[in-house]
Amino acid sequence: MADMLILAALPEEADTLFPGAGMRTDGPLGVRRIEAHGHALVISTCGLGKVNAALAAGLLGADADLLLMTGTCGALGAAPGAYWLAEAVQHDYGAAHPGLFRRYRAGDWPMGEPGEAHFSAIADPGLGLPHARIASGDSFVACPDAAADLQSLGATLVDMEVGAVAQAAMRLGKPWAAIKAVTDEANDASGGDFQANLRRAARAAAQEVERLVAML
């Protein structure tokens, strides 16, 4: 694969990836263009949330051979560390029924019997990272009850972007991958834990992304 679009929600996440390489261009997507391991890379600071992530994927991903996301996430019972995100689901897409919210695959009609709600990433090329399903939505989860609900989707991690990048990649007909590292446990301490662990976790994820780029 020659060209990759690498997305990160925050500058702290994007800037730890190939630090010091390339120059950021003006604009809302904070783009750096660099060459690494024979690949042309576009690194974008897309901003928080599903709309920002999907917008960057759509605007910058048309010429990419792979859409890749780095950064940080919360844990839904998962151990600290970096993860290969084999599957992504948007936990806030679905249908509201009395006393029940039914999750559907994002973009599908939210009617009838729901099938598989997740998007699948490319095959792991052999990084040796633990695999996870991530639940993405436009809310920062800092509540054990909400975390337990997301675990019912088979997710062990939570964030605000990967599921949208996966959906955008599907619409563009592009493969996607994501590697994220844990900052917090999606509980009432998450705000402080996220701030305290952001840079360390961002670098942990970025190092694995750099290793992935070298392997592809």
C-alpha positions in Angstrom: 0.0 0.0 0.0 1.5 3.3 -1.1 -0.7 6.0 0.4 -2.2 6.1 3.9 -4.5 8.6 5.6 -3.8 8.5 9.4 -6.4 10.2 11.6 -6.1 11.3 15.2 -8.7 13.3 17.1 -6.4 15.4 19.1 -3.1 17.2 18.5 -1.5 15.4 21.4 -2.3 12.1 19.5 -1.3 13.3 16.0 1.9 15.0 17.1 3.3 11.8 18.7 3.2 10.0 15.4 6.5 10.3 13.6 7.3 13.4 15.8 9.1 16.2 14.1 8.6 14.9 10.5 6.8 17.0 7.9 5.2 20.4 8.3 1.6 21.0 9.3 -0.4 22.9 6.7 -3.0 25.6 7.6 -6.6 24.5 7.8 -9.1 22.9 10.2 -7.8 19.4 9.6 -4.2 20.0 10.8 -2.6 18.0 7.9 1.0 16.8 7.8 2.4 15.1 4.8 5.4 12.9 5.2 7.3 9.9 3.6 8.0 6.9 5.9 9.1 3.4 5.0 8.3 3.9 1.4 4.8 5.2 2.0 3.2 8.6 1.5 1.4 9.5 4.7 -1.2 12.1 5.3 -1.6 12.7 9.0 -4.7 14.7 10.1 -5.9 16.0 13.4 -9.5 15.6 12.7 -11.1 16.7 15.9 -13.3 14.9 18.4 -16.4 13.0 17.6 -17.9 11.0 14.7 -18.8 13.9 12.5 -15.2 15.3 12.6 -13.7 11.9 12.0 -16.0 11.1 9.0 -15.5 14.6 7.5 -11.8 14.1 7.5 -12.0 10.6 6.1 -14.3 11.8 3.3 -12.3 14.9 2.4 -8.8 13.4 2.6 -9.4 9.7 2.1 -10.4 9.5 -1.6 -6.8 9.0 -2.8 -5.7 6.8 0.1 -5.1 3.1 -0.1 -5.8 2.7 3.6 -7.6 4.7 6.3 -5.9 4.3 9.6 -6.7 5.8 13.0 -4.5 6.3 16.0 -5.0 7.8 19.5 -6.6 6.9 22.8 -9.7 5.2 24.2 -11.4 4.1 27.4 -11.5 0.6 28.7 -14.6 -1.5 29.2 -12.9 -4.0 31.4 -9.8 -4.3 29.1 -6.3 -4.1 30.5 -4.1 -1.0 30.0 -2.1 -0.9 26.8 -2.4 -0.6 23.0 -4.9 -2.6 21.0 -5.5 -3.7 17.4 -9.1 -2.7 16.8 -10.4 -5.6 14.7 -14.0 -4.5 14.9 -15.9 -1.2 15.5 -19.5 -0.5 16.3 -21.4 2.8 16.7 -23.2 2.4 20.0 -25.4 5.4 19.5 -26.9 4.3 16.1 -30.1 2.4 16.2 -33.8 2.6 17.1 -35.4 3.8 20.4 -38.2 1.6 21.5 -40.1 1.8 24.9 -37.5 0.8 27.4 -35.1 -0.5 24.8 -32.5 0.9 22.4 -31.7 -1.5 19.6 -28.3 -1.2 17.9 -28.0 -1.5 14.1 -25.1 -1.3 11.8 -24.6 2.4 11.2 -26.1 3.4 7.8 -28.6 0.5 7.7 -32.3 1.0 8.1 -33.0 1.0 11.9 -36.0 -1.2 11.4 -36.7 -4.9 11.6 -34.4 -7.5 13.1 -30.9 -6.0 13.6 -28.1 -8.1 12.3 -24.4 -7.6 12.9 -23.8 -4.0 13.9 -20.0 -3.9 13.5 -17.5 -3.0 10.8 -14.4 -5.2 10.4 -10.9 -3.9 9.9 -8.2 -5.3 7.7 -6.5 -8.5 8.9 -3.8 -8.0 11.5 -0.5 -8.3 9.6 1.2 -9.7 12.7 1.8 -6.9 15.1 1.1 -9.2 18.1 -1.2 -6.7 19.8 -4.3 -7.9 21.6 -7.5 -7.6 19.5 -10.6 -5.7 20.6 -14.0 -4.5 19.4 -14.4 -0.8 20.1 -17.8 1.0 20.6 -17.8 4.5 19.2 -20.3 7.3 20.0 -20.6 11.0 20.4 -20.3 11.0 24.2 -17.4 10.7 26.6 -18.2 7.7 28.8 -17.5 8.3 32.4 -20.2 6.1 34.0 -19.9 2.4 35.1 -23.6 1.8 34.1 -23.1 3.1 30.6 -19.8 1.1 30.3 -21.7 -2.1 31.3 -24.3 -1.4 28.6 -21.6 -1.1 26.0 -20.0 -4.3 27.2 -23.2 -6.0 26.2 -22.3 -5.2 22.6 -19.2 -7.3 22.9 -17.0 -4.2 23.1 -14.0 -4.0 25.5 -13.0 -0.4 24.5 -14.9 2.8 23.9 -14.1 6.0 21.9 -15.7 8.7 19.9 -14.3 8.2 16.3 -13.3 4.8 15.1 -16.8 3.5 14.2 -17.3 6.6 12.0 -14.0 6.1 10.2 -14.9 2.5 9.6 -18.3 3.5 8.1 -16.7 6.2 6.0 -14.1 3.7 4.7 -16.9 1.4 3.7 -18.7 4.1 1.8 -15.4 5.0 0.1 -14.6 1.4 -0.7 -11.4 1.6 1.3 -9.8 -0.8 3.8 -9.4 0.6 7.3 -7.4 -0.2 10.5 -7.1 1.4 13.9 -4.7 1.1 16.9 -5.6 2.9 20.2 -4.2 2.8 23.7 -6.1 3.0 27.0 -6.3 6.2 29.1 -9.1 5.4 31.5 -11.7 2.9 32.6 -14.9 4.7 31.5 -15.9 5.4 35.1 -16.3 8.4 37.4 -12.5 9.0 37.5 -12.2 9.0 33.7 -11.9 12.8 33.2 -8.9 13.1 35.4 -7.4 9.8 34.2 -7.8 10.8 30.6 -5.9 14.0 31.1 -3.2 12.4 33.2 -2.6 9.5 30.7 -3.3 11.2 27.4 0.3 11.8 26.2 1.7 8.5 27.4 -1.2 6.5 25.8 -1.0 8.5 22.6 2.6 7.7 22.2 2.1 4.0 22.9 -0.5 3.9 20.1 1.7 6.0 17.8 4.6 3.6 18.2 2.5 0.7 17.2 1.2 2.6 14.2 4.7 3.4 13.2 5.5 -0.3 13.4 2.5 -1.1 11.3 3.5 1.4 8.6 6.9 -0.3 8.5 5.3 -3.7 8.0 2.9 -2.8 5.2 
